[in-house]
Amino acid sequence: MMKKFSHHYQMAVPNSYDQLKDFARKNKNKMTPAEEMLWNQLRKNDMGVKFRRQHIIGDYIVDFVCLKKWLVIEVDGKYHDTTEQQESDDIRTEYLAGLGFSVIRFTNEEILNDMDAVLKVIEQYIE
């Protein structure tokens, strides 16, 4: 198991940080409706923890992360249904889990159609 990072700025791989930071900034400005809807809930801080969006961890940009609870939340659109993307997602999840993160995934449809259920799942991980 890899050692957990103690500070958020240590989570990015230095040689690709600038490129990832630029991509993360662009992603923040073009969130999907589901990402925007979830972010509006997470940033309220109703769960008593802070979330970051489009945060760099290693060579990846995660949709949302609570560093205090080591929780990553990914929002998956239709392209995640392909076999190739699912394999890539599995590698990403394994990497993040190796760092000590719990990773939960929601589809756009789950967020758009049943936000209460999504928030309940997140709260279970926070507790």
C-alpha positions, 0 to 999 in steps of 0.5 A: 500500500502506498503512503497517504499524503498529508497535504493536498498539494502533495497529491499531484505528480510534479512533472504533469501538474501544470497540464493537469491544473489547466485541464482541471480549471477547464473542467470546472468551467464546463461541468455537466448538469449532474456534476453541477447539481451534485456540487451545489449540494456538496458545497453547502457543507451540510455534512460537516466536511469540505469537498473540492471539485476537479482535484488532482491526485497523482495523474488523475483529476477526480470530480469531487474529493473530501480530503479529510475523509479520504473520499472520492466521488466520481460522476459517470456519463454514458461514455463510462458504459463502454468496456474500455472506459470501465477498464480505465475506471477500474485502474483509476479506482485501484490506484486511488484505493491504493493511496487510501481513498474510498471511491464511489461512483454515481451515474448522471441519471442517479444524480439527476433523478434521485439526489436524496439517495445519492446524498444518503450514500455519501453521508454513509461514507462520511460517517 
